[in-house]
Amino acid sequence: MTGEIFSIERFSLHDGPGIRTSIFLKGCSLHCIWCHNPESHEKGPVLQYLEKECAGCIACVSACPVNAHCFVKGRHLIDRKKCTGCGTCSLVCPGDALKIWGKTYRIEEVMQVILKDASYYGTDGGVTLSGGEPLLQPEFAAELLRECKDRGIGTCVETAGCVPQEAFYRVLDTTDLFLYDYKLDSQDQMNRYTGGSLKRVMENLELLVKHKKRVVLRCPIIPGINDTQEHIEAIAALADRFSLDNIDIMPYHGYGEDKWRQAGKKYVLSGLPNMGKETAALYREKIYAFRKKTV
């Protein structure tokens, strides 16, 4: 069995408790305009272009089998519609300006990486499947989680919840913890900023609660989009409804902007200032204060 992965991060401290190995799978059912992993949006390999590393040698022009590269007045242009992500150009690039995001892995290959770090996981750490949306590859995700559980390794899935419910049923028994994104509280907002179905997100969250799974609600706060009192109250109400005590506020940062450019995409939030930890802490306090008022 194989799956498409664009990154494996060892000794991660941000994708669940303890020390973890985070596996980032390709493909996503949402397209959040603030996404910091735009290379995950599509399945299949994506060409990364680092303009500062380009020497202008034009080796890629002659190497590309589909004529996706050209130079106009010294500027390197890439026709993304033609590019197939074959990686031929990256092999001849002397300056490492061209790289490929995404690779097909066998379960055994991923487990070899995981087992290198197994002695560091302890009782809290383990493996996290993220993305993109890892449950868009449900068979691969389920098999990888099963291999981990068979070896006594803790498991976690980070998901936006916008996938068919069957995908969750495949991983319920082998996932210890779900990091569950709650981004927006209306379908109109999702249509504008992320795509996807809020109804599906809510139904899958209800499924996890029904099966008494451990869930951490992860809430990105984006200035000018969902940094409102209404959204804070919606988060609190959702946590109360499903008795979710663990809520992570994910403050906005624009660290993914360069990757949007490197993938040939436009980042529409360019110039939006990052949110500080202090501001994020205030939002967290507001959520818990509102919950106390409703108890």
N, C-alpha and C positions, 0 to 999 in steps of 0.2 A: 504494500500500500504506500502511496506517495501523497505528498501535500506540497503546496506552494508557500514558501516562507520568505520574508524579506529581511528579517533580522533575528539573531539570537543574542540576547544580552545576558552575560554571566554575572553573578554576584550583584544582582539588582536589589535595590532596597525600596523601590517605589511601586511595585506591582503586587502588593499583598504583604503579609507579615513576614518578618525574618529575612534571611538571605534566600534569594530565589534565582532561578534561571527562567528568563522570560522569553517565550517563543512568539514571534509576531507573524501571524498568518496573513496572506494576501487576500484581497477582496473585502468590500464593505457594502452593506445595504443602505448606508447613509452617506451623505456628502456634506458634512458640516463645514461651513465656510471658515471656521477657526481651526480646523484639523491640523495637528502637528505631524501627521504621518500621511501626507498626500500620496506617497508612493504605494500606499496600501489600497487605494480606491479600486483599482482594476485588478482582476486576476491576470496572471501572466507577467513576464518581465517588463520593466520600465527602464528606459534609458535615462541616466542621470548625467547632466552636463554642467560641469563646473567651469564657468567662463574664465575665471582668473587663472586657471591651470592650462588654458588653451594656448599653444605655441604658434598657432596659425600655419602649421606645416602642411595642411590639407591631405594628410595621409588617409583620413576617414572618408574623404570624397571618393577616392578610387577604390577603397575597400568595401564600401557599403553596397550590398547586392541589390538594393531597391532605390538607390539614388536619393536617400533621405537627407544627405548633407550637401551644403553648398556654402560658398563664401561670396558675399556681396560687399564690395568696398572694404574688404578686410574683416568684415563681420561674419562670424560663423552662425549660419542659420540651419535649423533642423526641421524638416517637415514631419511633424509628429503623426500625421495621418498615414504616411508611408511607412514609418518606422515599425518594425516587427519585434524589436527587442532581441534580435539574434546575438548581439554582442560582438559581431565581427569588428566594428569600429573601435571598440574598447581594447581589443587585442593589439591594434596597431598604433594606438595613441601613445606617444612617448611621454606626455606630460600628465597622465592620469586624469585628463579632463573628462573622459567618458567612462562611465561605469554602469553596471547593470544592477538594478534593484530587483531582487526576486530570484529564487532558485527552487528547483524541485528536489525535495528530500524524501528519502525512505524513512520509515519509522525507526529502523535500526540506526541510521545515521544520526538522527536527533537524539536517540537514547544514548549514544556514545558520548555526546556532549553533556547531556544531563548527568550521567553517571560519573563524569569527571568531578562534578561539584557536589555529589550526594553527601559526602562526609561533612560538608559545611552547613547543610540545611538545618540540622538540629530538630527540635520538636515543633518549631514554628514555621520554618521555611519550606521550600519546595519548588514546584514548577507552576508557572502561570502561563496560560494561553491567552494571547492578546492579538491585536491587529491594528487596523482593519477590524473585521468582525470574524473571530475564529470559528463561530458556529455556522458560517457559510461553507465550511468544509467539515460537516458533522461527522462523516465516517472517519476521516483522518484524526480529527480532534478526539473522538471517542476512543479510538485505538491507542492513541498516544497517552491519554489519561489512564486507560486500563493498564498499560505497561508500567506506568508510574506507580499506580496503586498496588500492583502485584509485587513491587519492590519496596513497599512501605514508604513511598515518597508522597508528601503532601501535595494536593492539587488545587488549583484556582483557575477560574475562567473569568476574564474581563469581557463584558458584553454590553452592547447597546440595546439588546433585547428585541431588535426588529428583524426576527427570523421566524420561519415556521416553527410551531410548537414542537413538532417532531424532533427538531434538532436538540431541544432541551431534554426531551425524554431520553435521547441517546447518551447524554452525559450526566444525568441526575445522580446515578449511583456511584459514579467515579469522581465527582467533583466535591471537594470539601468546602469550598468557599466561592461565592459569586460576587464579583465586583460589578455592580449593575448601574449603568449610566442612566441618569434622569436629567435630560437636557432642557426640555421646554414643556410647558403645560397646556398648549393648545395645538390643534392640528393646523390651524392657519400659520402659526409660527414655524412649525415643522416644514410645512410646504415652502416657506420662504427661506429658511436657514439650513435645514438638514435633509429634507426629504423624509420618506418613511411614514409609517403608520403609528400614531400615538396609541390607538386602540390595541394594536398588536404588542406594543411595549408594555402596556398595562396588563394585558392578559398573561403575558409570560412572567411578569413579576408576581402576579397572583398565583401562578402555577408553582413558582419556587417557594413562596410562603406556605402554600397548601401542603407541600411536601416537606416542610420544616427544614429547608436548607438555610445555611448561614449566608446572609446577604449583607453587603455593605453598599449603601446607596452613594453613588458618586455623582456629584453635581457640579458641572462646569459653570462658572459665573462669567459672563461675557459682557463687558460694559456696553451700554446702549442697546443691548438685546434682551437679556434676562436678569439684569441687576435691579429688579424692581421689588417693591414690597409684595406685590401680587404673587410673584414667583417664589419668594421666600415663604410666604404663607402656604403656597401649593406644596412645596417641599415638606414643610412641617405637617400638613394635613395628610400627605401620602405616608410619611413615616408613622403617624398616629394610626392611620387606617390599617397598616400592615404590621404594626408593632416593631418597627425597625429602629434599633437604638444606635446603630453605627452609620453616621453620615459624614462623608468626606467632601469638603468644599474644594473644588479644583479651580484655583484662580487663573484667569486668562494670562497667557503669555504668547508672544509672537515668534517663538523660537523656530517654528516650522516654516516661516516665511521664505527663507532661502531655499528650502526643499521644494516649495511650490514653484519657484522660479527654475530650479534645476530640473524639474519634471516638465517644464514648458507650460505651466499653468499660472493663472493670474490670482494673486492673493488679494482679495477685496478689502481686507481689514488692515492693509498696510498703513503704518503710522499710529495705530491704536496702541496706547501705552500699556505696558504690562501692569498687572495688578499685584500689589505688594502683599506679603504674608499678613501684615497687620490688618489690611482691608478684608482679606479672606477670613481672618479670625473674627472680625466684626459681623460678617454675614453668618458665620457659624453660631455666634452668640445670639443673633436675632432669631435664628431657626429654633434654638432650644428655648429661648424666652417665649416665643409664640406657642410652642408645644406645651409649656407649663400653664399658659393661660387657658388652653383648651382641655386640660385634664380635669 
